[in-house]
């Protein structure tokens, strides 16, 4: 053994490598040429000085190759695979043209090569060298041309040529498959927030991405080969729900649902699941693609919102019930106060002094104001409890407008305001709730009078189109204080009053109630206003209610 060791140490490996009968290159991991066999130098028609110490693609650049003959490009890809995978990589026949053997000719000769690249690993398993071996198979490849010319070719040459041709086709297919798999890998691994499963036709997992482990808690080798029902609850499995999903995906081309799923540790999560069938080029089912997303946080948030909404609605109903009850209790004594002060002011029990008359009018006014507020609160309670009863009847719009204006004329007269009815003589018959429409008109016209100090209030009736629907439009326009632009978004809110009107008596409920009541009539109220110029409120009622 010692003698053999001494002999091994004295071997001239460089001379042995150069004398190898085939074409070899010894490359560094940076693809620099460290050594070359004599056969390689001869077959490539280069000198050793032009090869040793140079980069492989410095000697054989890919810039002279066209897209149909990407020999250098394929070689570079093969060497990269060797460096990455640390295993030999056999290539199909490649075309790489070399300079002509004619020294005075700068042309290239068409050459074909069969390369193999093999790594030499160090003691740590890292690539220390790469042995690049090539066979010049140009004569075999060109035998196809010989066949075309009718030249007789030996059977073994035909077989060799066919092997080479099929090897080239196989490499091209494998390269396309490798690129496709790499794109799929990058796509699936990049989707870490989604669990992607590929199932066979029976629902067994054939592969999955990293997101599957993140969401479901299973390692790759723990889930591959298992039926995807492992991700479902015991109840779902007993109801055969996983099979139902596959059947629905087949029937509809796609199936989507949300529901509780089970992780490896037994915990549950709310998942959005999409399953689609996968077919081959012959339209034969080959499996399913299943994508899941963990939406537990969204589900819990929605449940909290729903619970809060239900509690708020319950509290609102309780409040509305209390308001309705209290309103009834308060209206009875207020009506008595208003009634008795009216009797006293009429002088029926006896004449009143000037001061007594003055003070009783204050009592009566305050009682009426308080009653109006209570009525408004009662209406709010009914609206929020959805207990507004509609009693539709047919009547003329002009008649109800005249009635409302007549009842409010004294208020306008007290402020020396004009109250003008500009409605047309044509009588328009409408079918709606007369009491509710009357209340809306009273609220809107009263507001107009209240916030107008000079000029007047003008009422007109017409038609308009809103959202492709026809409406009857009752317009109430005043020359009052107007509304500032910053207050326009809150004008229909309950208890909202702008700074400009807070010094004027009011509750901030009139427009809120009017808009809500208009909604019960399938209508709405719109407005336009200019500060210190006036406002225009338009009550819109669907034309379908007009006869």
DRENTOR-563987 format. One record per residue (C-alpha): residue number from 0; y, z, x. Coordinates in Angstrom, 2 decimals, padded with zeros to 5 digits. Layout:
NUM, Y, Z, X
...
//
This chain:
0, 000.00, 000.00, 000.00
1, 002.38, 000.85, 002.84
2, 001.69, -002.49, 004.50
3, 002.39, -004.35, 001.28
4, 005.65, -002.42, 000.82
5, 006.79, -003.42, 004.29
6, 005.95, -007.04, 003.57
7, 007.91, -006.90, 000.28
8, 010.96, -005.51, 002.01
9, 010.94, -008.40, 004.45
10, 010.81, -011.10, 001.77
11, 013.72, -013.55, 001.68
12, 014.32, -013.63, -002.07
13, 017.26, -016.00, -001.71
14, 015.09, -018.58, 000.03
15, 012.34, -018.12, -002.56
16, 014.83, -018.59, -005.43
17, 016.30, -021.74, -003.88
18, 012.84, -023.22, -003.35
19, 011.72, -022.70, -006.95
20, 010.36, -025.99, -008.32
21, 012.45, -025.84, -011.47
22, 016.20, -025.80, -012.12
23, 017.55, -022.21, -012.04
24, 020.90, -020.47, -011.84
25, 021.41, -016.77, -011.17
26, 024.47, -015.52, -013.09
27, 026.43, -012.27, -013.06
28, 027.31, -010.56, -016.39
29, 030.73, -012.22, -016.04
30, 028.91, -015.60, -015.88
31, 029.75, -016.24, -012.22
32, 027.11, -018.34, -010.40
33, 025.52, -016.16, -007.71
34, 022.71, -018.51, -006.65
35, 021.16, -021.88, -007.59
36, 017.79, -023.49, -006.95
37, 017.65, -026.71, -004.97
38, 016.12, -028.40, -008.01
39, 019.17, -027.43, -010.07
40, 021.58, -028.79, -007.44
41, 019.65, -032.04, -007.34
42, 019.36, -032.51, -011.12
43, 023.07, -031.88, -011.70
44, 024.14, -034.01, -008.73
45, 026.45, -031.29, -007.41
46, 026.79, -029.65, -004.01
47, 025.95, -026.02, -003.39
48, 029.52, -025.35, -002.25
49, 030.89, -026.52, -005.60
50, 028.51, -024.24, -007.49
51, 028.02, -020.88, -005.74
52, 030.80, -018.35, -006.39
53, 032.31, -020.27, -009.28
54, 032.29, -019.47, -012.97
55, 029.64, -021.33, -014.96
56, 032.16, -022.88, -017.34
57, 034.46, -023.67, -014.44
58, 031.74, -025.97, -013.13
59, 030.65, -027.15, -016.58
60, 033.77, -027.00, -018.78
61, 033.43, -027.59, -022.50
62, 036.70, -029.52, -022.73
63, 034.93, -032.80, -021.99
64, 032.46, -032.32, -024.82
65, 033.16, -033.63, -028.32
66, 032.31, -032.00, -031.65
67, 029.11, -034.01, -031.93
68, 027.86, -032.77, -028.56
69, 028.91, -029.12, -028.25
70, 026.51, -028.34, -025.39
71, 028.82, -025.95, -023.51
72, 029.79, -024.19, -026.74
73, 026.13, -023.59, -027.65
74, 025.36, -022.40, -024.11
75, 028.24, -019.92, -024.21
76, 026.95, -018.58, -027.56
77, 023.42, -018.19, -026.13
78, 024.66, -016.27, -023.08
79, 026.72, -013.98, -025.31
80, 023.62, -013.23, -027.35
81, 021.71, -012.34, -024.16
82, 024.48, -009.97, -023.08
83, 024.58, -008.39, -026.53
84, 020.88, -008.23, -027.43
85, 019.48, -007.92, -023.85
86, 016.54, -010.23, -024.65
87, 015.78, -013.83, -023.62
88, 017.34, -016.59, -025.68
89, 015.67, -020.01, -025.82
90, 017.91, -022.86, -026.86
91, 017.05, -026.18, -028.45
92, 017.73, -029.36, -026.53
93, 021.43, -029.72, -025.76
94, 023.45, -032.70, -024.69
95, 025.77, -032.12, -021.73
96, 027.03, -035.11, -019.83
97, 027.52, -034.94, -016.06
98, 029.51, -037.07, -013.70
99, 027.95, -040.32, -012.63
100, 025.94, -040.41, -009.41
101, 028.08, -043.34, -008.34
102, 030.66, -041.82, -006.01
103, 033.30, -044.44, -006.80
104, 032.73, -044.18, -010.55
105, 034.53, -041.40, -012.45
106, 032.42, -041.89, -015.59
107, 029.91, -039.47, -017.13
108, 026.21, -039.95, -017.64
109, 024.56, -038.94, -020.91
110, 022.11, -036.13, -020.19
111, 019.93, -033.82, -022.33
112, 018.75, -030.36, -021.32
113, 016.33, -027.71, -022.59
114, 017.80, -024.29, -021.54
115, 016.40, -020.74, -021.54
116, 018.54, -017.70, -020.64
117, 016.79, -014.47, -019.61
118, 018.37, -011.10, -018.74
119, 017.52, -009.00, -015.68
120, 018.06, -005.35, -016.61
121, 018.91, -002.47, -014.27
122, 017.30, 000.99, -014.43
123, 019.71, 001.98, -017.25
124, 018.71, -000.98, -019.38
125, 021.99, -002.81, -018.84
126, 022.22, -006.52, -018.00
127, 022.54, -006.88, -014.20
128, 021.87, -010.62, -013.92
129, 021.07, -013.58, -016.15
130, 018.55, -016.25, -015.08
131, 019.58, -019.59, -016.52
132, 016.74, -022.13, -016.50
133, 017.09, -025.77, -017.63
134, 014.79, -028.77, -017.86
135, 016.27, -032.27, -017.79
136, 014.66, -033.95, -020.86
137, 016.93, -036.97, -021.01
138, 014.04, -039.42, -020.67
139, 012.23, -037.83, -023.63
140, 015.27, -037.94, -025.85
141, 016.07, -041.54, -024.94
142, 012.54, -042.56, -025.92
143, 013.98, -042.94, -029.44
144, 016.09, -045.81, -028.09
145, 013.03, -047.30, -026.43
146, 011.24, -047.20, -029.78
147, 014.14, -048.98, -031.41
148, 013.86, -051.77, -028.85
149, 010.17, -052.16, -029.53
150, 009.14, -050.87, -026.10
151, 005.75, -049.30, -025.96
152, 005.89, -045.51, -025.70
153, 003.06, -043.22, -024.76
154, 001.73, -040.92, -027.57
155, 002.57, -037.77, -025.57
156, 006.17, -038.97, -025.21
157, 006.42, -039.41, -029.00
158, 005.10, -035.88, -029.52
159, 007.51, -034.46, -026.95
160, 010.43, -036.28, -028.52
161, 009.47, -035.05, -032.01
162, 009.21, -031.48, -030.72
163, 012.65, -031.77, -029.13
164, 014.21, -033.28, -032.27
165, 012.75, -030.64, -034.55
166, 013.79, -027.88, -032.13
167, 017.36, -029.14, -032.28
168, 017.29, -029.17, -036.09
169, 015.79, -025.68, -036.17
170, 018.46, -024.32, -033.83
171, 021.22, -025.82, -035.97
172, 019.73, -024.26, -039.10
173, 019.24, -020.92, -037.38
174, 022.83, -020.95, -036.15
175, 024.15, -021.60, -039.64
176, 021.91, -018.83, -040.98
177, 023.08, -016.45, -038.24
178, 026.73, -017.18, -039.03
179, 026.10, -016.72, -042.76
180, 024.32, -013.41, -042.17
181, 027.12, -012.25, -039.89
182, 029.74, -013.07, -042.53
183, 027.69, -011.23, -045.15
184, 027.26, -008.24, -042.83
185, 030.99, -008.03, -042.11
186, 031.77, -008.36, -045.81
187, 029.31, -005.72, -047.00
188, 029.97, -003.25, -044.17
189, 033.70, -003.59, -044.71
190, 033.35, -002.55, -048.36
191, 032.81, 001.14, -047.58
192, 034.13, 002.28, -050.96
193, 031.48, 000.24, -052.78
194, 027.71, 000.65, -052.80
195, 026.12, -002.80, -052.59
196, 022.39, -003.16, -053.23
197, 020.22, -006.27, -053.12
198, 017.23, -005.86, -055.45
199, 014.10, -007.92, -055.87
200, 013.09, -009.25, -059.29
201, 011.49, -005.92, -060.21
202, 014.44, -003.77, -059.18
203, 013.25, -002.58, -055.76
204, 015.94, -002.28, -053.08
205, 015.56, -004.86, -050.29
206, 018.80, -004.05, -048.45
207, 022.10, -002.22, -048.90
208, 025.42, -001.69, -047.14
209, 026.92, 001.39, -045.48
210, 028.89, 002.22, -048.62
211, 025.60, 002.86, -050.43
212, 024.82, 005.74, -048.11
213, 028.35, 007.11, -048.36
214, 028.32, 007.15, -052.17
215, 024.67, 007.93, -052.94
216, 023.75, 010.07, -049.94
217, 020.64, 008.10, -048.90
218, 020.06, 006.75, -045.38
219, 019.18, 003.06, -045.15
220, 015.47, 003.67, -044.51
221, 015.37, 006.21, -047.37
222, 016.53, 003.81, -050.06
223, 015.13, 000.42, -048.94
224, 011.80, -000.18, -050.62
225, 012.54, 002.30, -053.42
226, 013.19, 001.34, -057.02
227, 016.88, 001.48, -057.89
228, 016.09, 003.87, -060.77
229, 016.10, 006.61, -058.09
230, 019.87, 006.61, -058.60
231, 019.62, 007.45, -062.33
232, 019.21, 010.68, -064.25
233, 015.85, 011.78, -065.64
234, 017.07, 011.08, -069.16
235, 018.15, 007.52, -068.25
236, 014.77, 006.87, -066.64
237, 012.90, 008.19, -069.71
238, 014.99, 005.85, -071.88
239, 014.16, 002.96, -069.50
240, 017.88, 002.36, -069.00
241, 017.56, 000.78, -065.50
242, 015.27, -001.93, -066.93
243, 017.72, -002.39, -069.82
244, 020.51, -003.11, -067.32
245, 018.46, -005.79, -065.56
246, 017.49, -007.39, -068.88
247, 021.13, -007.46, -070.03
248, 022.20, -009.00, -066.71
249, 019.59, -011.74, -067.18
250, 020.61, -012.36, -070.80
251, 024.38, -012.35, -070.23
252, 024.64, -013.50, -066.60
253, 026.39, -010.22, -065.74
254, 026.19, -006.60, -066.86
255, 028.83, -003.91, -066.38
256, 029.02, -000.31, -067.54
257, 030.26, 003.13, -066.56
258, 028.10, 006.23, -066.60
259, 026.78, 009.21, -064.68
260, 024.56, 008.50, -061.65
261, 022.61, 010.86, -059.35
262, 022.99, 011.34, -055.59
263, 020.22, 012.31, -053.19
264, 021.27, 015.99, -053.34
265, 021.04, 015.97, -057.15
266, 024.81, 016.00, -057.78
267, 026.19, 013.53, -060.28
268, 029.09, 011.10, -060.02
269, 030.76, 008.79, -062.53
270, 030.03, 005.21, -061.51
271, 031.25, 001.76, -062.43
272, 028.17, -000.49, -062.15
273, 028.03, -004.29, -062.04
274, 024.69, -006.12, -061.89
275, 024.34, -009.89, -061.53
276, 021.14, -011.96, -061.24
277, 020.63, -014.09, -058.10
278, 018.95, -017.53, -058.27
279, 017.83, -019.95, -055.57
280, 018.70, -023.65, -055.38
281, 015.87, -024.42, -057.84
282, 017.38, -021.99, -060.36
283, 014.48, -019.55, -059.90
284, 015.34, -015.84, -060.12
285, 014.97, -014.20, -056.69
286, 016.58, -010.83, -057.40
287, 019.74, -008.98, -058.39
288, 022.96, -007.85, -056.78
289, 024.13, -004.37, -057.82
290, 027.60, -003.02, -056.97
291, 028.62, 000.57, -057.72
292, 031.93, 002.39, -057.30
293, 032.48, 006.14, -057.47
294, 035.13, 006.76, -060.15
295, 034.53, 010.49, -060.57
296, 038.12, 011.46, -059.75
297, 039.48, 009.01, -062.31
298, 036.96, 010.22, -064.92
299, 037.89, 013.89, -064.41
300, 041.59, 013.04, -064.55
301, 041.12, 011.11, -067.80
302, 039.10, 013.99, -069.28
303, 041.88, 016.43, -068.34
304, 044.47, 014.17, -069.93
305, 042.36, 013.81, -073.07
306, 041.88, 017.57, -073.30
307, 045.60, 018.19, -072.77
308, 046.43, 015.57, -075.41
309, 044.07, 017.17, -077.92
310, 045.57, 020.62, -077.27
311, 049.10, 019.22, -077.61
312, 048.20, 017.47, -080.87
313, 046.65, 020.67, -082.22
314, 049.75, 022.64, -081.24
315, 051.96, 019.97, -082.82
316, 050.02, 020.15, -086.08
317, 050.31, 023.95, -086.06
318, 054.04, 023.66, -085.45
319, 054.43, 021.05, -088.17
320, 052.50, 023.22, -090.62
321, 054.72, 026.19, -089.76
322, 057.90, 024.14, -090.16
323, 056.76, 022.80, -093.52
324, 055.95, 026.30, -094.72
325, 059.20, 027.82, -093.50
326, 061.24, 024.93, -094.85
327, 059.92, 025.49, -098.36
328, 060.55, 029.22, -098.03
329, 064.16, 028.66, -096.89
330, 065.08, 025.92, -099.34
331, 064.61, 028.13, -102.40
332, 067.30, 030.74, -101.57
333, 069.62, 028.04, -100.17
334, 069.47, 026.07, -103.40
335, 070.36, 029.29, -105.24
336, 073.35, 029.87, -102.93
337, 074.56, 026.29, -103.40
338, 074.06, 026.48, -107.15
339, 075.90, 029.79, -107.64
340, 078.80, 028.85, -105.35
341, 079.15, 025.68, -107.38
342, 079.37, 027.71, -110.59
343, 081.99, 029.98, -109.05
344, 084.02, 027.05, -107.75
345, 083.96, 025.50, -111.24
346, 085.67, 028.69, -112.51
347, 083.08, 029.37, -115.17
348, 082.95, 033.15, -114.55
349, 086.72, 033.25, -114.21
350, 089.62, 031.92, -112.19
351, 089.52, 032.22, -108.38
352, 092.32, 033.01, -106.04
353, 093.26, 030.46, -103.39
354, 091.52, 032.44, -100.62
355, 088.40, 032.95, -102.75
356, 088.21, 029.23, -103.44
357, 088.67, 028.45, -099.75
358, 085.96, 030.87, -098.62
359, 083.47, 029.75, -101.27
360, 083.89, 026.13, -100.19
361, 083.06, 027.19, -096.63
362, 079.93, 028.97, -097.90
363, 078.91, 025.94, -099.97
364, 079.51, 023.51, -097.09
365, 077.52, 025.66, -094.65
366, 074.68, 026.05, -097.15
367, 074.52, 022.27, -097.73
368, 074.55, 021.65, -093.97
369, 071.74, 024.16, -093.47
370, 069.77, 022.59, -096.34
371, 070.19, 019.14, -094.77
372, 068.83, 020.47, -091.48
373, 065.87, 022.08, -093.24
374, 065.15, 018.81, -095.08
375, 065.26, 016.97, -091.77
376, 062.82, 019.46, -090.22
377, 060.53, 019.10, -093.21
378, 060.62, 015.31, -092.83
379, 059.83, 015.63, -089.12
380, 056.85, 017.84, -089.95
381, 055.57, 015.26, -092.43
382, 056.02, 012.39, -089.99
383, 054.29, 014.14, -087.09
384, 051.46, 015.24, -089.38
385, 051.26, 011.65, -090.67
386, 051.67, 012.89, -094.23
387, 054.42, 010.54, -095.36
388, 053.33, 009.10, -098.70
389, 054.58, 005.61, -099.53
390, 055.44, 004.80, -103.14
391, 056.22, 001.11, -103.17
392, 058.18, -000.45, -106.02
393, 060.23, -003.58, -106.62
394, 064.03, -003.37, -106.64
395, 067.10, -005.33, -105.58
396, 068.47, -004.57, -102.09
397, 072.06, -004.97, -103.29
398, 071.56, -002.31, -105.95
399, 070.29, 000.38, -103.52
400, 073.09, -000.42, -101.06
401, 075.67, -000.03, -103.84
402, 074.13, 003.29, -104.90
403, 074.19, 004.67, -101.34
404, 077.78, 003.56, -100.71
405, 078.91, 005.07, -104.00
406, 077.38, 008.43, -103.05
407, 079.12, 008.38, -099.66
408, 082.50, 007.03, -100.75
409, 084.06, 010.50, -100.97
410, 083.19, 011.14, -097.29
411, 084.90, 007.91, -096.27
412, 087.91, 008.66, -098.46
413, 088.35, 012.09, -096.84
414, 088.88, 010.31, -093.50
415, 090.83, 007.39, -095.00
416, 088.15, 004.94, -093.88
417, 087.25, 001.62, -095.45
418, 083.69, 001.43, -096.80
419, 083.10, -002.27, -097.39
420, 080.05, -003.80, -099.09
421, 079.79, -007.40, -097.84
422, 076.33, -008.07, -099.26
423, 075.90, -011.51, -100.91
424, 075.97, -012.00, -104.68
425, 072.42, -013.38, -104.55
426, 070.01, -010.66, -105.62
427, 067.09, -010.23, -103.22
428, 064.07, -008.48, -104.76
429, 062.13, -006.32, -102.31
430, 058.90, -004.34, -102.64
431, 058.94, -001.16, -100.55
432, 059.48, 002.60, -100.81
433, 062.91, 002.98, -102.42
434, 063.32, 006.67, -101.57
435, 062.60, 006.14, -097.87
436, 064.90, 003.10, -097.63
437, 067.62, 005.06, -099.39
438, 067.24, 007.94, -096.94
439, 067.45, 005.55, -093.97
440, 070.63, 003.96, -095.37
441, 072.21, 007.35, -096.07
442, 071.47, 008.55, -092.51
443, 072.82, 005.40, -090.84
444, 075.95, 005.07, -093.02
445, 076.66, 008.84, -092.79
446, 076.48, 008.59, -088.99
447, 078.88, 005.65, -089.04
448, 081.40, 007.59, -091.16
449, 080.97, 010.75, -089.12
450, 081.74, 009.10, -085.77
451, 084.55, 006.82, -086.97
452, 088.13, 008.17, -087.05
453, 089.97, 005.02, -088.08
454, 089.13, 001.59, -089.36
455, 086.03, 001.40, -091.47
456, 082.32, 000.87, -092.05
457, 081.01, -002.56, -093.11
458, 077.60, -003.38, -094.63
459, 076.06, -006.88, -094.70
460, 072.63, -008.33, -095.50
461, 071.02, -011.34, -093.79
462, 067.85, -012.62, -092.14
463, 066.66, -012.72, -088.53
464, 063.61, -013.45, -086.33
465, 062.11, -010.78, -084.05
466, 058.92, -011.35, -082.04
467, 058.21, -014.50, -084.08
468, 058.41, -012.55, -087.36
469, 060.96, -012.94, -090.16
470, 062.96, -009.89, -091.25
471, 065.57, -008.96, -093.83
472, 068.45, -007.43, -091.84
473, 070.73, -004.74, -093.33
474, 073.60, -004.32, -090.88
475, 075.91, -001.26, -090.74
476, 078.88, -001.82, -088.45
477, 081.65, 000.68, -087.67
478, 084.83, 000.90, -085.62
479, 084.00, 004.33, -084.26
480, 083.72, 005.97, -080.85
481, 080.73, 003.84, -079.74
482, 077.88, 004.80, -077.42
483, 078.00, 004.86, -073.62
484, 075.51, 002.62, -071.75
485, 073.77, 005.63, -070.15
486, 072.98, 007.06, -073.62
487, 071.42, 003.93, -075.15
488, 067.88, 004.80, -074.01
489, 067.88, 008.18, -075.77
490, 069.80, 007.37, -078.96
491, 066.63, 007.51, -081.11
492, 065.25, 010.70, -079.52
493, 065.03, 013.89, -081.59
494, 067.83, 016.43, -080.97
495, 069.54, 014.07, -078.50
496, 073.33, 014.07, -078.77
497, 075.72, 012.44, -076.32
498, 078.53, 014.44, -074.72
499, 081.10, 012.42, -076.70
500, 079.74, 013.57, -080.07
501, 078.73, 017.17, -079.34
502, 082.06, 018.43, -080.68
503, 081.21, 016.81, -084.04
504, 078.88, 018.66, -086.37
505, 075.30, 017.30, -086.32
506, 071.66, 017.98, -085.38
507, 070.66, 014.82, -083.53
508, 067.87, 014.15, -086.03
509, 069.35, 011.45, -088.28
510, 068.63, 008.37, -086.16
511, 065.30, 009.75, -084.95
512, 064.13, 010.22, -088.54
513, 065.53, 006.87, -089.62
514, 063.66, 004.99, -086.87
515, 060.41, 006.82, -087.69
516, 060.78, 006.15, -091.41
517, 061.56, 002.49, -090.75
518, 058.27, 002.30, -088.90
519, 056.44, 003.51, -092.01
520, 057.99, 000.53, -093.83
521, 056.67, -001.79, -091.07
522, 060.23, -002.26, -089.89
523, 062.59, -000.99, -087.18
524, 066.21, -000.23, -086.36
525, 068.10, -002.03, -083.60
526, 071.60, -001.37, -082.39
527, 074.44, -002.65, -080.26
528, 077.40, -000.57, -079.18
529, 080.50, -000.61, -077.03
530, 082.16, 002.63, -076.01
531, 085.51, 003.23, -077.79
532, 085.05, 000.01, -079.81
533, 082.24, 000.72, -082.26
534, 078.53, 000.42, -083.04
535, 076.31, -001.89, -085.06
536, 072.97, -000.65, -086.45
537, 070.58, -003.13, -088.10
538, 067.72, -002.04, -090.35
539, 064.95, -004.66, -090.19
540, 062.41, -004.95, -093.03
541, 059.54, -007.46, -092.97
542, 060.29, -010.52, -095.07
543, 056.76, -010.40, -096.48
544, 057.95, -007.56, -098.70
545, 060.62, -009.83, -100.22
546, 059.89, -011.67, -103.44
//
